[in-house]
Amino acid sequence: MMYEWGNKMEKFGDDCLKKGHKISVHDNYIKTWNYFSNSEYGSLPSEPRFQKNWEKSVECMHKAAPLQGGVLEVIKISFEDGYLP
């Protein structure tokens, strides 16, 4: 259920972005991140839905980050042959 709510909130945030409502966009992307993050609970990292929920939560946080109004930098930390999540 949280995943479906996240999808609805993300679409609403995307619509707000098209209309130029910056505060609403930010708030909705943060809510969307929260829904997708919460939908990860109760699933194992080996389950397909876990990865999908994690990817959507990160995507929405990256959408919200530039709208924070302060300094928020997305970084990648290399580890072995890839990056830390």
GIFENRA-V771606 format. One record per residue. N is the residue number from 0. RES is the residue in three letters. NEAR is the number of other C-alpha atoms within 8 Angstrom. Layout:
N	RES	NEAR
N	RES	NEAR
This chain:
0	MET	5
1	MET	9
2	TYR	10
3	GLU	7
4	TRP	10
5	GLY	14
6	ASN	9
7	LYS	8
8	MET	12
9	GLU	12
10	LYS	8
11	PHE	9
12	GLY	13
13	ASP	9
14	ASP	8
15	CYS	12
16	LEU	10
17	LYS	7
18	LYS	6
19	GLY	6
20	HIS	9
21	LYS	9
22	ILE	7
23	SER	9
24	VAL	13
25	HIS	13
26	ASP	9
27	ASN	12
28	TYR	15
29	ILE	11
30	LYS	10
31	THR	15
32	TRP	15
33	ASN	10
34	TYR	13
35	PHE	15
36	SER	11
37	ASN	8
38	SER	12
39	GLU	11
40	TYR	6
41	GLY	5
42	SER	8
43	LEU	6
44	PRO	7
45	SER	6
46	GLU	8
47	PRO	7
48	ARG	8
49	PHE	13
50	GLN	10
51	LYS	8
52	ASN	13
53	TRP	11
54	GLU	8
55	LYS	10
56	SER	14
57	VAL	9
58	GLU	9
59	CYS	13
60	MET	11
61	HIS	9
62	LYS	10
63	ALA	13
64	ALA	9
65	PRO	8
66	LEU	9
67	GLN	9
68	GLY	5
69	GLY	4
70	VAL	5
71	LEU	7
72	GLU	5
73	VAL	5
74	ILE	4
75	LYS	6
76	ILE	6
77	SER	8
78	PHE	7
79	GLU	5
80	ASP	5
81	GLY	6
82	TYR	9
83	LEU	7
84	PRO	2
